[in-house]
Amino acid sequence: MPQERLFHRNQRLEIVIDDLAFEGKGIAKIQTEKGQFVVFVPNTIPGQTVQARVIKAKKTYAETKLERVLKRSPVEVEQPYYPIPGAPYITLPIAEQHRYKRQTTIELFRRIGKLEKAEALLDAFIPSPELYHYRNKMEYSFSAVGYNREKDENYDGFALGFKKRGQWLAVEPLQKDSGLFDKELEDAMPKIQAFFRDRNHSGWHGKHHSGFCRFLMVKKSYATNSLLVNLTTSSSELDRFDKKGFTALIKDILGDRLAGLLHTVNDDLGDRPNATDGEREVLYGKGELIENICGLEFRISPESFFQTNPRSAERLYTKALDYVFESEADDKPVILDLFSGTGTITQLLAQRSRDKTIIGVEIVPEAVEDARSTATLNGLDNLDFYANDVGKFLLENPHYSGQIGTLIMDPPRAGIAPKTLRKIIRLGAERMVYISCNPATQARDMVTLEGNGYHLKKYSLVDQFPHTAHIESVGLFERG
């Protein structure tokens, strides 16, 4: 006879958070007549009393979704910023954030990566140089359904801000600076919302698949302190959209800091289309920014991927390159950069080592074209890019076989597919530098690398995203 579960799906619990697990999952421990029961609540802080709804119930634990914080934790501090879902730990002192990220990642490497020496092999914990206003991109949503935080209820009306955590329909209007992006722009968000609302434009309604205003995506260059703004709408109310008035408003808000203002028309009926897809018009200025990382220049367009915290990315890349060039005994002529994207790491490698051939391999052709263009901008010629699958690279370029001393890889958040990792191992590099934005998948891959003779020599943790649960890891693996 199956054992009766103590809790069930959709049950609401009022609990106190006792501890934090990896990726910011709060842990509440409930003593029952059948022993200790553990409840996981994401985006919570130890000491908080919260209301959570059960989404998965097992015999000894439950996964839940946070509905509201009923009582703050004694360790929380007041902040002058508007609370948003993207910064759940902004009230937790930064020293405590670092302590939890360090502790939970070490435990993760021990448990999943089978790395008993996880603490001893930690080389450095590298904080972000900026704790606030560090992001270079933010995407705001328009909606015909708003969320009132004080009343904790949705309402019909025009809203511009961020989706309420845990759902996809309602948007809470952003009233002022969130502390993560650009204060001047975010303090003016009520003015931008009023511009469209006062002209009776509609926000997008996810259930009805209708409405005019959809997204406001903004990118920022820290090198030039300028912003690129892209408004995405449908075509439903184009005939009465005051482009000149909207341009004047954004110019008034940002002044000389406005590098470009774009208008994109996208009639995709889905709730999450790409904000940059569709027909685009430049209303003001240019359609790109210039950013600088470690002395190299990079063109930033609405479509291009770029590190979200560029000043912290400099520290991450510097540590990764230190690992690459640590060994003086590496006499092979080629350094291989896998998952090279738009070529940031490839170019930094080429800048630092003029006597090596640097090869970037990336499967997306458009990213490779961007990388080649940027390399030309930076005057680098000891590098090349291939739009290719990792497994096919050596088959189609056999002259590089046996020439690769070190490879560096920075895969997407999902990590490296097992089949792809086996292909990487077959490249036969002496050393690997593995950058990961998701240490959980990196820990999984550690086991495979160790089983194939690649031992972790050391690793560093980089806090790219203060006030979130995310942490990045860069590890140096050497073949035994």
N, C-alpha and C positions, 0 to 999 in steps of 0.2 A: 504493500500500500504506500503510495507516495507521501512524503512528509509534507505536512501543511506549512505553507509559507507564512511568515509573520507579517509581511507587507505585500501589497498588491499594486499593480499598475494604476496610475492616475491618483493614487492616494496622496494626500497632502500631509507633510510632516513639518512640525516646528521643532528645530534642533539647534544645538550649539556646535560650532565648528571647533574641533580639537587640534587639527594638524593639517599640513599640506602635503600632497603627493605630487609627482611629476606632472608638468603642464598645468599647474594651478588647480588641481582637483582638491577641494576641501574635504577633510575626513571628519565625520561625526561618528562617535562610538556609543552605541546604545546597549545598555545591559538589559537583557531579557531573561525570562525564566529558562530559556534554552541556551543561554550563554551570550557572548558578545556579538552584536550585529553591527556591521560597518555600512555607513551611508556616504556615498561620494557626491559632492555638490561642487560643480565647476565655478570658477570666478568668485570664490569666497575667501575670507581671511580668518585665521584662527582667532577665536574669541567672539566672532559674530554670532548672533542669534538670527536664524533665517527661516523663511518658509520655502519649502521645496516640494516639487511634485515628482513622484516616482515614475520613471519611464522604463525601468527594467528591474525586476525583483527576482533574486535568487535565494537560496536557503540561508546564506550567511552574509549577504551584502545586497545593496541596492544602488543603482545609478539613478540620479535625479536631475531635474532641471531647476535652477534657481528661479524663484518667482519674485521674491523681495527680501531685502534685509530689514529685519524687525528691530534689531539693536546693534549698534556699532561695537567694534572690538575696542578694548581699552588701549590697544597699541596703535590705533589709527590716529592720524594727524589731520587737521583741517587744511584744505587747499582752496586757493582763490579761483579755481577753474570750474567750468561747467562739467558735471559728470557725464561721461559717455561710455557706451559698452566696450569700446576699444581700449579702455584704460582701467580695468577692474581693480588694479592694485595701486592706484595713484595715491591713496591715503595710507598705504603701508610704507613706513620709512625705508629708504633705499637700501640701507644696510641689511634690513630684514629681508627685502626682496633678493638681494645677492646671496644671503645665507641660505635661503630656501632653494634658490636655483642651483647653487653649488651642491648642496646636500642631496637634493632629489636626483640630480644628474649622476652623481657618483653612485648612488644606490641603483639607478637604472643600469649603468654600465656593469655593476656587479651582478645584477639579477639577470638581465637579458644578454649582455655581452660576455658573461662568464669571466669577467675581469676582476680577479681577487685583489689586484694591486691598484684598483681604480683611483684611490685617494693618493697613493704614492706617485702615480704617473701623471697627476695633474700638474702641468707646468705653470700655468698662470690663469687667473680669473681677471678678465679685461673689461672694465666698465665702459659704458658709453661716455664720451667726453661731454656730451650735453644730456642732461636729465629731462629737460622740457624743450618743447618746440624743436624737436630733432627730426621730424618726418619731412620728407621732400615730396610727398604725394598724399592727397586726401580726396576721397570720392564721397560726395554728399548726395542723398536721395530726396527727390520730391515725392509727395504722396497726397492722395485725396483723403487719407485716413490718418489723423494725428493721434498722438499719445500724450496724455496729461499725467506727468509724474506725481504731482501732489494728490490728485484724485485716483491715481492708478487705474485709469480707464481710457479707452479709445473714444475718439469723436470724429464726426464727419467735418472735414475742413481742409484747407490748404496747409501743407507742412513741408519744411525744408530742413533736413538735418540727418540724423542717423536712425536706422531701423531699431526698434525696440528689441532688446536682447531676447533671443530664443524664438523669434517669429519673423515673418517676411512681409507683412502687410503694413503695419502702422509705423509711422516715423515720428520721433520726438523732435520738435523744432530746436535747433541749436541757438541758444540765446547769447552766448559769448564765448570767449577763448576757452578751448578744451585743454590747453596746456601741451598738446602734442604737435600742432602744426604751426600756423601763422596767426599771431594775435590780431594784427591789423585786419586781415580778411575775416576771421571768425567773429570778431567783435561787431562786424558789419553784416553778419548773416541775417539778422532781423530786417535790415533795409532791403536786402536782395529778395527775401521772402515777400515783403510788402509790395515790392515792384510788381511781381506777378499776381499776387492776390488782389491788389487794388485795381488791376486791369482785367479782373475776372478770368484769368487763365486757370486752367484746371491742372491739378497734380495727377500723376499716374495712379490708376486704381488697379492693383494687381489682380483682383478677382474679376473685375469687369474687362480687363485688358483694354483700357481706354484712358485718355487724358493727354495733355500736351507736355507739361514739364516732367522730365525723367531724371536726369543726373546733372550734377555740377562737379566736374573733375578738375582739380587744380594741382599743378606741379610747380615745384620751387627749386631754383638754383641757389645754393648757398655761396657759390663763388661770386655771383653777381647780385645776389639778394633780389632777384626778379621772379615773377610768377607767370605761368602760362595757364589760362583759364579756358576750359572747354565745356560749353553748355550743350547738353543733348536733349532734344525734344522730339516729339512725333510731328507729323505734318498737319495734324488736325486743326490747329489754330494759327497756321503760318500767316494767313492773310491779314491778321490783326496784331502780329507780333511786332513790337516797336524796337527794331534792331538798334536804331540810333539812340533811343532812350536808354536801352540796356547797356550799350557801349559807354555812354556818358556816365552812367552810374558806376560801372566797374572802374573807369578811369578816375572818377572822383574818389573812390575808395582807396585805390592803390597808387594813383599818381604815376610817377616815373618808374615805379617798380613793375608796372604792367608791361611784360614783354610781348604778349600776344593774347588775343581774345578770339576764340573759335566758336562756331555754331555748327553742331552736327545734327542731322535729321535722321532718325532711326525709327522705322515703323514695325520693327520686330515685336510680335505680340507677347513674347515671353517676359517674365518678370526680371530676369537677369541677363539681358543681352549685353554684349560688349559695348561699353560706353563710347568707344572710339569707332565703332562700325557705322557705316551709313554715308550719306553725302555731307561733305564738310565745306564750310565757307569761312574764310578769315575775315573777321569783322574789324580787327585792329592789329597792327604789328606783324609779328612773324609767328610761324607755327612750330617753333622749337626753342629750346634753351641750351646754354652751354654750361656744363658742370665740370669741376676739376677734382680729380682724385689722385693723390700722390704725384702731383705735377703734370698729369696727363689730362687732356681735354676730351670731353665726351658730349656728343649732341644728344639732347633729350627731346623726343617728340611725344605726342600723346600716346602713341602705340608702344614705344620702346620700354623694355624692362630695365630698371636700374635699382641699385640698392636703396632701400627706403630711408636708411640712416647713413648718409654718405660719410660723415665725419667718423662714425664708428666703423664703417666699412674700411676706412683707411687703416685702422688698427688691426682689423681682422686680416686684411690682405698683407699687411706688413709682417704679421706673425706667420702667415702661411708661407710667404716668400722666404722668411728666415729659415723655416723648416726645409724648404726646397734646396736652399744653397748652403745648408749646414755642413754637408759632407764635402771635404776637399778631394776625396778619392773618386768622385764621380767623373770618369773620363769619357763617358759616352756623349755623343754630340747633340742628342735630341731631348728636349723636354716637351712632354705632351700634356696639353690642357683639354680634358674631356668635359663635356657639357659646357662648352665655352660661352654659349649665349652670344651677347654682343661684344665679347672679346676683352672685357675689362682685365681679367687676370692674365690672359695671354699677352696683352700689351705691357702690363707691369713686369712680367717675366722678361719680355724682350728689352724693356728699358734697363733692367738690372743686369742682364747678361748678354753682352754683345757678341761673345764668342760661342754661343749656343744657337742652335736652330730651334725656334719655338713654334709648335704646331697646335692650333686650336681645332677641335673637332666638335661640331654642333649639327644636329639633325635638321634644324629649322633653317631653310635657305635664306629667308628674309633677315634673320639674325646675323647670318654670316655676311650678307651684303652690308649691313650696318657696321659690323666689325671691321671689314676691309676699308670702308669709308673713314672710320675713325682712326684706324692705323695710319692712313694716308695723312689725315689731319695732324697727327702727332709725329710724322716723319720717321716712322719705324719701318725698317725693311728686312730685319732678320727674323721674320715670322711669316706664317701662312695659315690660311683657314680652309677647312674642308667641310662642306655640307654633306655629312655622311653618318651612317650608323657606326657605332663603335666596333661592332663585330666585322663590318665590311672594310673598315679603314685599312688594316694591314693586307687584306686580300687584294685590294685594289691599289695599294701602295707598298708592295713588297720590299722596296728599297729601304724602308724604315725598319724592317725586321732586324732585331738585335742591336739597334742604334739608340733605343730609349733607356736612359738612365733613371729618370724620375718622371712620374706622371702626377698631375694634380687634378682633382675632380671635385666639382661643386654641383651635385645633382639636385633636382627639385625636391620639394618637401616629402613626396612619396618615397624617396630614396631610390636605390638602384635595384632594378628587377633582377632576380636571381640569375636568369639566363644572361643578362648583360654583365653582371658581376663576374661570371665565369669567363666571358669574353675578355674582360679587362685583365683578369689574372693571366690569361694566355698571352697577353702582350709582352709579358716577361720583364717588366720594369724592376729595377733593383729596389726602388723606394716609391712609396705612394704618400701623397699628402691629401687627406680626405676632409673637405669642408662640408659641414652638414647644418642645415637650418632645422633639422629634426633629429636630435640625438637618439630617439627611440629606433629609427630605421638604421642609423649609424651603428648602434649597439648590436642590432641583428646582423649587420654586415661584418662586424668585428669577428663573429664566430666563424663565418665563412673564410675570411682572410686569414685568421689564425690557423684554420684547418688546411690552408694551402701554403703555409710557410711564411706568411706576412705577420710579423709581431708588432704590436703597438709599442713604440718607444716612449712616446709622451703625447699629451694633448693639452689644449687650452680651451677655456670657455669664454665666449664673448657675449656681453649683454647688449645686443643690438637694439632691443626694444624694451626700455624701462617701462614699468607700470603694466606690463603684460606678463604672461606665463612663458613667453618664448625665450629660448637661449640657443646660441649657435656654438658649434664645437668644431675645432680643427685638430686633426690627429696626424701624427707622423708614423707611418708603418714602414718597416724595413724587412727585406727578405732574409730569413735566417740561413 
